[in-house]
Amino acid sequence: MKKYMLKLSLATAISVTSFSATASETVNIGVPSWTGAQAIAHLLQAVVNDRIGGEAELVPGNNATIFQGMDQGKGDIDVHPDVWLPNQESFTKKYVDEAGTVVLSKNSYEGNQGFCVPTKFGEANSISDIADLGRPDVAAKMDSDGNGKGEMWIGAPGWASANVNEVKVRDYDLLPFIDPIRAEESVKTARIKDAIAKNEGYAFYCYKPHAVWYMFDVSMLSEPTFDEAKYQMIQPSDDPEWYEKSKVATKDALKNVQIAWSKSLHDRSPAIAEFFERFSLTADDVSGFAYQISGKGREPGEVAKEWIAENTDRVDGWLGL
């Protein structure tokens, strides 16, 4: 009887210790504005909450805010779910390479960036290359505000890619014909839908993976092949005269996209940090997530839970099981 009670006491102690360790596993996940990042953030949250048994909260923010939070290591923001490189290289150089306060995942998926038009609009007006947007007849068909210039969405406020695209519009000699527009991505999506329905002209920054390829019939325009010598981009975080000093007259190189997290998380929530080290997705995974959320209007959390249930082997691998 005494041996039984001793075993029971030990089991109870171990159980309490394990619970305490699990309960201490907490993380705040940054959520940028683009759909792919939102989808990944919800997936990370669902795995932490439902599989690890920890607590994960979502914190909206732009790239600068999220990286600063990870750098501080106080738990205000611990994770960036969708770091595009070299777009966000100014942040990774500062916090990953120099300060050493942020960890960048070794597992990435491939991203491709460019400019798109609705396919029918492109075919009807012989638009296949970025230079075609500088034709006066094309610009006139993209002019929705009557100022004599067409509009092109170049990204959302706070996006490093939007800064690149603003320089591109200038260096592709499109400024006399095109106004570069920054707005939230939802504005762009609504405008694409409206332009296709009304058979109007529209051009916009586009990238893969993304839900837009499932939602609409759009085509990516060709650009000059990537040339490092013609791609000298300086971000605002590095120099207030970034626009004047930058020169981008070539297509972006293919991107590596991965998650990043605060180095302090390894001490504060080691099980979550180990999960992040193993976490990996494909471009098709992210496009599928984005389509379910943007295209079908489903709740990101619901999509994440459904994906986890359908991909238990992959999730087990992330958790080292």
BELGIJO-V910689 format. One record per backbone hydrogen bond with DSSP energy under -1.0 kcal/mol. NH is the residue of the N-H (numbers start at 1). CO is the residue of the C=O. Records with the same first field share a line. If there is no record, write none. Layout:
# BELGIJO-V910689
NH: CO, CO
This chain:
# BELGIJO-V910689
5: 1
6: 2
7: 3
8: 4
9: 5
10: 6
11: 7
12: 8
13: 9
14: 10
15: 11
16: 12
17: 13
18: 14
19: 15
20: 16
21: 17
22: 18
23: 19
24: 20
25: 22
26: 24
27: 55
29: 57
30: 79
31: 59
38: 34
39: 35
40: 36
41: 37
42: 38
43: 39
44: 40
45: 41
46: 42
47: 43
48: 44
49: 45
50: 46
51: 47
52: 47
54: 48
55: 25
57: 27
59: 29
61: 31
66: 62
67: 63
68: 64
69: 65
70: 66
71: 67
72: 68
73: 69
78: 28
79: 28
80: 260
83: 258
85: 256
88: 84
89: 86
91: 88
92: 88
93: 89
94: 90
95: 91
96: 92
97: 92
98: 93
99: 94
101: 95
102: 95
103: 261
105: 259
109: 257
111: 255
112: 208
114: 206
116: 204
117: 219
119: 217
122: 118
123: 119
124: 120
125: 121
127: 122
130: 222
132: 129
133: 130
134: 131
135: 132
139: 135
140: 136
141: 137
150: 177
151: 142
152: 179
153: 203
154: 181
159: 156
163: 159
164: 160
165: 161
166: 162
167: 163
168: 164
169: 165
170: 166
171: 167
172: 168
173: 170
174: 169
177: 174
178: 174
179: 150
181: 152
183: 155
187: 184
188: 184
189: 185
190: 186
191: 187
192: 188
193: 189
194: 190
195: 191
196: 192
197: 193
198: 194
200: 195
201: 141
204: 116
205: 153
206: 114
208: 112
214: 211
215: 211
216: 212
218: 216
219: 117
221: 115
222: 128
230: 227
231: 228
232: 247
238: 235
239: 235
242: 239
245: 241
246: 242
247: 232
249: 230
251: 224
255: 111
256: 85
257: 109
258: 83
260: 80
261: 103
262: 78
263: 101
265: 262
266: 263
267: 264
268: 264
269: 265
273: 269
274: 270
275: 271
276: 272
277: 273
278: 274
279: 275
286: 282
287: 283
288: 284
289: 285
290: 286
291: 287
292: 288
293: 289
294: 290
295: 291
296: 291
298: 292
303: 299
304: 300
305: 301
306: 302
307: 303
308: 304
309: 305
310: 306
315: 311
316: 312
317: 313
318: 314
319: 315
320: 317
321: 316
